[in-house]
Structures are given as C-alpha cells and as structure tokens.
Amino acid sequence: MLSRRTFLKISSITAASLTSAVIFNHCSSEKRPNFLFLLVDDLGWTDLGCFGSTFYETLNIDKLASQGMRFSQAYAACPVCSPTRASIMTGKYPARMNTTDWFGAPQPYNVQNHWTRNKPLLPAEYLEQLPLEEKTMAETFKENGYRTFFAGKWHLGPEGFWPEDQGFEINKGGWSRGGPYGPGIYFTPYGNPRLEDGPVGEHLPDRLATETVKFIAQNSEKPFLAFLSFYSVHTPLVGRPDLVEKYKAKSKSVTFKGKKWLTEGEQKVRQVQDHPVYGAMVEAMDLAVGKVLDKLEQLNLSDNTVIIFTSDNGGLSTSEGHPTSNLPLRAGKGWLYEGGIREPLIIKFPGVTQAGSICDEVVTSTDFYPTMLEMAGMPLQQNQHLDGISLMSLLDQSGTPERDAIYWHYPHYGNQGSSPGAAIRSGDWKLIEYFEDNRAELYNIKNDIGERNNLADSNTEKVHELKEKLHKWQQEVDAKFPAQNPAFSADG
C-alpha cells in the first residue's frame, strides 16, 4: 500500500504530465515558444528600479517587469555563483551534485595556502565541474529540436565541461573563469578563448548582447533557447566612463537617514546604494538587455518568446569594494541571510502571465528547468530535475504548487565573511544552522524580512522541527560536511 507522501508525489507527477501533454498538443499545432534566459552575475534583490532602487536606472528591465510577472520571494540555490548556475542547468540542489562552492574555491587539501587555513573547520570537498552525466536543460531542448545558444559567463568547470559540452551548439564567451579577468577587463581585448576581441572601446555587455541578437536573427524561423549570462555586475568594478561620470554626479544628491556602514560579523556592510561605478555597470547591463528585447520586437518574436530574468546570488555588500546595498535584506553575496540568496526574478510568458503581476510565493533556481519544459510542452522528467517544480500554476494564476520547504547547504567559508552553514525556508519560517558550533538562528521572514530578531531561544519547538527537516534532507542528498581543522588554535 502506498504511503500518503508517495501517493501525493505520484499524483503530482501524473497531473504535471497530463498538463504537459495538453500544452504539447497545443504547441505542436502552433509554433513552439522560444526562450530567452537572462542571467546577471551578483545582481542584488533591490538593484533594479522595479524592485525598489531609486539610484540605479534600469528602464528596459523595468519595462519587462511591467509586461510579465515579478516574483518577490525568488531564491538562488546558493549564496555564490557556480552552485546556483549548476542548479539552473539541472534542476537539482548543489548539495545533491556536490557542487557546493564557486569553482576554484579552496579544497580541504589545499587550504594551507588560503586565508581560511587557521579557521576551526576545513571546508567540505566539492566537485569543480558540472558532471557531464547530468542532463542539462540545453541538452533536453536540443534533443527536442531547439537551437541552443550561450553567451557570457559559464564558470561550471574546465575545458571539456564548457557550454558546448553541455548541450549548447554555440558558445560565445563561456569558459572556466568566473569574471572578465583578461587584459581589457570589461573592454576588449578580453583574453577569452571563446570570444574574439572586438574593435577598440568595445564593451563586454554590449558585445554579448550583439552576439545574442545575431543568433536570434539567424534562427527566427526555428524554436530557440538563447541563454545570455552576463559577466556583469561581478568584480572587477569597471564601468563605461560616460556612465561612471553620470552616476558620480547622481551620487552627490543621494540622501540616507542612518549610518552608511554597519557590520556583519567582522565585515563592514554597505547600507546605501550610491556607488558610481556599480551604477554604471548596472545601467550598461540594462542597456544590453534592451538591445536584445528590441531585436525580438523588430523580428516580431516577442509574442512567442518566453523571457526569464534573474541573478545567481545576492548583491555584493560586505567585501570586494562593497558596491551595493541589499536593504531591507541583511548581508549579501556569500551569506545565508536573505541578502545573499534572495533574487530579482521576472518571467514573461506571452499569453499566460498577466502584465505587471506580482507573485509572492517562494520559488528557487531549481524550478526553471521543469517550468521551461512545461512551457514548451515537453514531458516533465522528475529523475532529471529532482529538486525543481514547475511554476506554471503560478504563472497562469491557476493555483499554488505543493512544496514543504526549500534548502541551502554551504559548507564553506565565503570570501565575503560568512562561515559554513545550512538553511531551510518553510512557510514564513527560516532557520540557519552554523557548522562551527551547531548554533541555530530562527527568523519569521514575513514579519522580519531583515532577519534582526532571532527567535531561536523563544521558539525551541520550531527550531527542533526545522532542524529535523534540514537534517533529513541533508541525508537524502548525501550532503558533504566540513571537518575539524587540526591546525586550528583558539589562541590564534
């Protein structure tokens, strides 16, 4: 006899399959939708005008938000880049694939040469590539007749694990490195083996948009998946000179009630958005987005193209230049607080999403893969995207998908000052557990979005409940944990 949980799971899969079959029949009689996935690196939850910024100018993305659905509680699967990117490609949590840190971060066996060498814990060992055994969304779409294209940051492994090895037919700029670290940084020469240098003065965000526009124009008669993954707004902090001057002038008029800097652990954390170079980088990215959206309009493809816009982790606020503020969220990139994992998310599905609508349900980056499959009328394949659920019922506002909780597992010391830990979000409750001392913090996110009121001591039953769920999930995905560091001394 089936347990209630197993029955519900089978029923959910069956229902999803039936829905997909209906959409597939519809799509097979008409042109299947195209997909444009826009992924911005390190963009914070409040770094867009449509998400509350009054400093950064993002007119094109704001327009996109007015045409689609904006998600107020969307999360990255990790507070740093590579793990979240892997989760998008596979629909699986990073802990399940053991891809839990940015690829290139220290391993426990080489930490002796890293600033974390005297920390209480050695970081968990992790894979430094997206395994080829994983079936990516690009591979599935390619198998189903879609042209597939990737431009920009990949950072999912060394050569042999690049976009062209993971289902993308064309790769413009995706390789091992996580930032534009070539001789020209954000300007040509790029020093990128998958992106030819352009004319003097060419700007990387615009070049990536140009490559995307070229692909779309050449494939306007075929269904396509175009994945534009900006290197922006990741460090190094370098902007177009004209835009930097614009934001220098604009920053002089910024007023802020309160302290510009507070602390998070041992790190200072920015509390106001007024960084001129970062402002220039955000606007340049927005202009590049506009270039691609304009081409869709010119080619009469807007009405048949799904657009997904999001980020891979929270905005950088506690280190490396501290370029942005994530207020009202706490902390930023690298941390398990909301500032490190909550993302801007906009989805436009023409004919389905209501223009200017807002969804307040909790969603995460593992959900894109199954959602896109259902949009395209392809059957859901739960053995592939194990940890994602389709968001179609949210997009068409027909209901709310069942999900008990979402999880994070980050058994590493972050460059931004955080320590190894894990977290769970269930309903309005969020628990963070730190591995150094097994300390737990409990927050009611609905009432305390800034995570200032730790309720762990006054709500021990909820702490116990969420810890049990978190630990059970960690066992299920075979999560790897840090080990005690024999070199650590409390006396320094």
C-alpha positions in Angstrom: 0.0 0.0 0.0 1.4 3.4 -1.0 2.2 5.9 1.7 0.3 9.2 1.6 3.6 11.0 0.6 4.3 8.6 -2.2 0.7 8.8 -3.4 0.9 12.6 -3.5 4.2 12.5 -5.3 2.9 10.1 -8.0 -0.3 12.1 -8.3 1.6 15.3 -8.7 3.9 13.9 -11.4 0.8 12.4 -13.2 -1.0 15.7 -13.1 2.1 17.5 -14.4 2.5 15.0 -17.2 -1.2 15.4 -18.2 -0.8 19.2 -18.2 2.4 18.9 -20.3 0.6 16.7 -22.7 -2.1 19.3 -23.2 0.4 22.1 -23.7 2.4 19.8 -26.1 -0.7 19.2 -28.2 -1.3 23.0 -28.3 2.3 23.8 -29.1 2.5 21.1 -31.8 -0.3 22.8 -33.7 1.4 26.2 -33.4 5.0 27.4 -33.3 6.7 26.3 -30.1 7.8 29.1 -27.8 11.3 30.5 -28.0 13.2 31.0 -24.7 15.5 33.9 -23.7 17.1 33.4 -20.4 18.8 36.4 -18.9 21.2 35.7 -16.0 23.0 38.6 -14.3 26.0 37.9 -12.1 25.9 39.2 -8.5 22.8 41.4 -9.1 21.1 42.1 -5.7 17.4 41.8 -5.0 16.9 45.6 -4.9 19.3 46.6 -7.7 16.5 47.3 -10.2 14.1 50.1 -10.3 11.2 47.6 -10.5 12.5 46.1 -7.3 12.9 49.3 -5.4 16.1 51.0 -6.4 16.0 54.8 -6.8 19.7 55.1 -7.7 20.3 52.5 -10.5 18.5 53.2 -13.8 17.1 50.0 -15.4 14.4 51.2 -17.8 14.5 48.2 -20.0 14.2 45.6 -17.3 11.5 47.7 -15.6 9.6 47.6 -18.9 10.0 43.9 -19.0 8.6 43.7 -15.4 5.6 45.7 -16.5 4.9 43.1 -19.2 5.4 40.0 -17.2 5.3 38.6 -13.6 7.6 39.8 -10.9 8.4 37.3 -8.1 9.0 38.9 -4.7 10.4 35.8 -3.0 12.7 34.1 -5.5 15.8 32.5 -4.3 19.2 31.3 -5.6 20.1 27.8 -4.6 23.4 29.0 -3.2 24.9 32.4 -2.0 27.7 32.1 -4.6 27.7 31.7 -8.3 28.8 28.3 -9.7 26.4 26.2 -7.5 23.4 28.3 -8.4 24.3 28.1 -12.1 24.6 24.3 -11.8 21.1 24.2 -10.2 19.6 26.2 -13.1 21.1 23.9 -15.7 20.0 20.7 -13.9 17.0 21.5 -11.7 19.0 19.9 -8.8 20.3 21.3 -5.5 24.0 21.9 -5.4 24.4 19.6 -2.4 22.9 16.7 -4.4 25.6 17.1 -7.1 28.3 18.1 -4.6 28.9 21.4 -6.5 28.6 23.5 -3.3 31.1 26.3 -3.8 32.3 28.5 -6.6 34.6 26.5 -8.9 38.1 27.4 -7.9 37.5 28.0 -4.2 39.8 26.2 -1.8 39.5 22.4 -1.2 40.3 20.9 2.2 43.6 19.6 0.9 44.9 22.9 -0.4 43.6 25.3 2.2 47.1 25.7 3.7 47.7 28.4 1.1 44.4 30.2 1.7 43.3 32.8 4.3 41.0 30.3 5.8 43.8 28.0 6.8 43.5 28.8 10.5 39.7 28.6 10.7 38.1 26.0 13.0 36.8 23.9 10.1 38.2 22.6 6.9 35.8 23.2 4.0 33.9 20.2 2.6 35.4 18.8 -0.6 33.4 19.6 -3.7 33.3 18.9 -7.4 34.8 21.7 -9.5 32.8 20.9 -12.6 29.2 20.3 -13.6 29.3 16.5 -14.2 28.7 15.5 -17.9 26.4 12.8 -16.6 23.9 15.5 -15.7 21.4 16.2 -18.4 21.2 20.0 -18.7 18.2 22.0 -19.9 20.2 22.8 -23.1 20.6 19.1 -23.9 16.9 18.4 -23.4 15.9 21.3 -25.6 18.4 20.4 -28.2 17.1 16.9 -28.3 13.6 18.3 -28.9 14.5 20.4 -31.9 15.6 23.7 -30.4 18.6 25.6 -31.5 20.7 26.3 -28.4 23.0 29.3 -27.7 25.1 30.5 -24.8 26.8 33.9 -24.3 28.8 35.1 -21.4 29.8 33.7 -18.0 29.8 29.9 -17.6 32.1 29.1 -14.7 31.0 25.5 -14.5 34.3 23.7 -15.0 37.5 23.4 -17.0 37.7 22.8 -20.8 35.7 19.7 -21.6 32.9 20.9 -19.4 32.1 24.2 -21.2 28.7 25.1 -22.8 29.4 23.2 -26.0 30.0 20.0 -23.9 26.7 20.5 -22.1 24.1 21.0 -24.9 24.8 24.4 -26.3 25.5 24.5 -30.0 27.1 27.9 -30.0 29.2 29.3 -27.2 30.3 33.0 -27.1 32.4 33.7 -24.1 31.6 30.8 -21.7 34.7 29.2 -20.2 36.4 28.3 -16.9 36.8 31.8 -15.4 34.2 33.5 -13.2 35.0 37.1 -14.2 36.3 39.2 -17.0 39.9 39.0 -15.9 41.6 39.5 -19.3 43.8 42.5 -20.2 40.9 44.8 -21.0 38.7 43.5 -18.2 35.2 44.7 -19.3 36.6 46.1 -22.6 38.3 44.4 -25.5 40.9 42.7 -25.5 39.1 40.1 -23.4 41.6 37.4 -23.2 38.8 34.9 -23.6 39.3 31.7 -25.7 35.6 31.6 -26.6 35.2 35.3 -27.5 37.1 37.0 -30.3 38.4 40.5 -29.5 36.3 43.4 -30.9 37.2 46.9 -32.0 38.9 49.3 -29.7 36.5 50.5 -27.0 34.0 47.6 -27.3 32.2 47.0 -24.1 31.6 43.4 -23.0 27.9 43.6 -22.0 27.1 45.2 -25.4 29.2 42.6 -27.2 27.4 39.7 -25.5 24.0 41.3 -26.5 25.2 41.7 -30.0 26.1 38.0 -30.2 22.7 37.1 -28.8 20.9 39.3 -31.3 22.9 37.8 -34.2 21.9 34.3 -33.1 18.2 35.2 -32.7 18.1 36.9 -36.1 19.7 33.8 -37.8 17.2 31.4 -36.1 14.0 33.4 -36.1 12.2 30.7 -38.0 13.1 27.9 -35.6 12.5 27.4 -31.9 15.5 28.5 -29.9 16.9 28.7 -26.4 19.2 31.7 -26.1 21.0 31.9 -22.7 22.6 35.3 -22.1 24.7 35.1 -19.0 26.2 38.4 -18.2 29.6 38.8 -16.6 28.1 42.0 -15.2 27.9 43.1 -12.5 30.7 41.0 -11.0 34.0 42.5 -9.9 36.4 43.9 -11.1 34.4 47.1 -10.7 34.9 48.8 -14.0 32.3 50.9 -15.9 31.8 52.8 -19.1 33.4 56.2 -18.4 30.4 58.2 -19.6 28.1 56.3 -17.3 30.5 56.5 -14.4 30.5 60.3 -14.7 26.7 60.2 -14.8 26.5 58.3 -11.5 29.2 60.3 -9.8 27.0 63.3 -10.3 23.9 61.4 -9.3 25.5 60.1 -6.1 26.0 63.7 -4.8 22.2 64.0 -4.4 21.7 60.7 -2.6 20.4 61.2 1.0 20.3 58.5 3.5 18.9 58.6 7.0 21.1 56.5 9.2 24.6 55.1 9.0 26.1 54.4 5.6 28.1 51.4 7.0 27.2 48.8 9.6 28.9 45.5 10.3 28.1 41.8 9.6 30.4 39.6 11.6 33.9 41.0 11.1 32.9 42.7 7.8 31.5 46.2 7.2 28.3 46.2 5.1 27.1 49.0 2.9 23.7 50.4 3.7 23.1 52.8 0.8 23.1 52.5 -3.0 25.4 55.3 -4.2 28.4 53.6 -5.8 29.0 55.4 -9.2 31.0 52.6 -10.9 28.5 49.9 -9.8 25.6 52.2 -11.0 27.3 52.4 -14.4 27.7 48.7 -14.6 24.0 48.1 -13.7 22.8 50.5 -16.4 25.1 49.2 -19.0 23.7 45.7 -18.4 20.2 47.1 -18.6 21.0 48.7 -22.0 22.3 45.4 -23.3 19.1 43.7 -22.2 17.2 46.4 -24.1 19.2 45.7 -27.2 18.1 42.1 -27.2 14.5 42.9 -26.3 14.3 45.4 -29.1 15.5 42.8 -31.6 12.7 40.5 -30.5 10.3 43.3 -31.3 11.8 44.0 -34.6 11.6 40.4 -35.7 8.0 40.0 -34.4 9.2 37.4 -32.0 8.1 39.0 -28.7 4.7 37.3 -28.7 6.2 33.9 -28.9 9.3 34.2 -26.7 9.4 33.3 -23.0 11.8 35.7 -21.1 13.3 34.8 -17.8 15.4 37.3 -16.0 17.2 36.6 -12.7 20.5 36.6 -10.8 22.8 33.9 -9.4 23.3 35.2 -5.9 22.8 38.3 -3.8 24.4 41.7 -4.3 27.9 42.2 -3.1 27.8 44.3 0.1 30.3 43.0 2.6 33.6 42.8 0.7 35.5 43.4 -2.6 34.6 47.0 -2.9 31.2 46.7 -1.1 29.5 48.1 -4.2 25.8 47.8 -3.4 23.3 47.6 -0.5 20.6 45.0 -0.3 18.4 46.7 2.3 16.0 45.9 3.7 17.6 42.5 3.4 20.5 41.5 5.7 24.1 41.0 4.4 24.8 40.0 0.8 26.6 37.6 -1.5 28.3 34.7 0.3 25.9 34.8 3.3 22.8 32.6 4.0 20.9 35.7 5.1 18.3 37.0 2.7 20.7 39.5 1.1 22.9 36.6 -0.1 20.2 34.4 -1.6 17.1 36.3 -2.5 17.0 37.3 -6.2 15.1 39.6 -8.5 13.0 37.4 -10.9 10.8 38.3 -13.8 9.1 35.9 -16.1 7.2 36.9 -19.2 5.2 34.1 -20.9 3.2 35.8 -23.6 -0.5 34.9 -23.4 -0.1 33.3 -20.0 1.5 35.8 -17.5 -0.6 38.8 -16.6 1.2 42.1 -17.4 2.5 43.8 -14.3 1.5 40.9 -11.9 3.4 40.1 -8.7 3.8 36.6 -7.2 4.7 36.3 -3.5 5.2 32.6 -3.4 8.6 31.1 -2.5 10.4 29.8 -5.6 14.0 28.8 -6.3 16.5 28.4 -9.1 16.0 24.6 -9.4 12.4 25.4 -10.7 13.4 26.9 -14.0 14.2 23.6 -15.8 10.8 21.9 -15.2 8.9 25.2 -15.7 10.5 25.6 -19.1 9.8 22.0 -20.1 6.1 22.5 -19.3 6.1 25.8 -21.2 7.5 24.1 -24.3 5.0 21.2 -24.0 7.7 18.7 -23.1 7.0 16.0 -20.5 8.5 16.6 -17.1 11.3 14.2 -16.2 11.5 14.1 -12.4 14.5 11.9 -12.4 16.5 14.7 -14.0 15.2 17.9 -12.3 14.8 16.2 -9.0 14.6 19.3 -6.8 12.6 21.6 -9.1 8.9 22.1 -9.5 7.0 23.7 -12.4 5.8 27.2 -11.7 3.1 27.1 -14.4 0.3 27.3 -12.0 1.8 30.4 -10.5 2.3 32.0 -13.9 -1.2 31.4 -15.1 -2.5 32.0 -11.6 -4.5 28.8 -11.5 -3.1 27.5 -8.2 -0.1 27.1 -5.9 2.2 24.1 -6.3 2.8 22.0 -3.2 6.2 22.3 -1.6 7.1 21.9 2.0 10.4 23.7 2.1 13.5 24.8 0.2 17.1 24.3 1.3 20.6 25.6 1.2 23.9 23.8 2.1 27.1 25.9 2.1 29.8 24.0 3.9 32.5 26.6 3.1 33.9 29.9 4.3 32.8 32.6 2.0 35.1 35.3 0.6 32.6 37.7 1.8 32.9 36.8 5.5 30.4 34.1 6.1 31.1 30.7 7.9 30.0 27.2 6.9 26.3 26.5 7.4 22.9 25.4 6.0 19.4 26.8 5.9 15.8 25.9 5.4 12.8 28.1 4.5 9.4 26.5 5.3 6.4 28.8 5.1 7.2 32.1 6.8 10.0 30.5 8.9 13.7 30.3 8.1 16.3 28.5 10.1 20.1 28.9 9.7 22.4 26.3 11.3 26.2 27.1 11.6 28.6 24.2 11.5 31.3 25.6 13.7 29.2 25.4 16.8 25.9 24.0 15.7 24.3 27.3 16.6 20.8 27.9 15.1 19.1 31.2 14.2 15.4 31.3 13.6 13.5 34.1 11.8 10.0 34.8 10.7 10.6 36.2 7.3 7.1 37.6 6.8 7.4 39.7 10.0 11.1 40.3 9.9 12.5 40.5 6.4 15.7 42.0 7.7 16.4 39.0 10.0 17.1 41.2 13.0 15.0 39.3 15.6 16.4 35.8 16.3 13.6 33.7 17.7 15.6 30.5 18.4 15.6 30.8 22.2 11.9 31.6 22.4 10.7 29.0 19.9 12.6 25.9 20.6 9.9 23.6 19.1 10.1 25.3 15.7 13.9 25.1 15.8 13.7 21.4 16.5 11.1 20.9 13.7 13.1 22.7 11.1 16.4 21.1 12.2 14.9 17.7 11.7 13.7 18.6 8.2 17.0 20.1 7.3 19.0 17.1 8.6 16.7 14.6 6.8 17.2 16.5 3.6 20.9 16.6 4.0 20.9 12.8 4.4 18.7 12.4 1.4 21.0 14.3 -0.9 24.2 13.0 0.7 25.4 16.4 1.6 29.1 16.7 2.4 30.2 18.5 5.6 33.3 20.3 6.8 35.8 18.6 9.1 37.7 19.8 12.1 40.8 21.7 11.2 43.8 20.1 13.1 45.8 23.3 12.5 43.2 25.5 14.3 44.1 27.0 17.6 41.7 29.1 19.6 44.6 31.2 20.8 45.5 32.1 17.3 
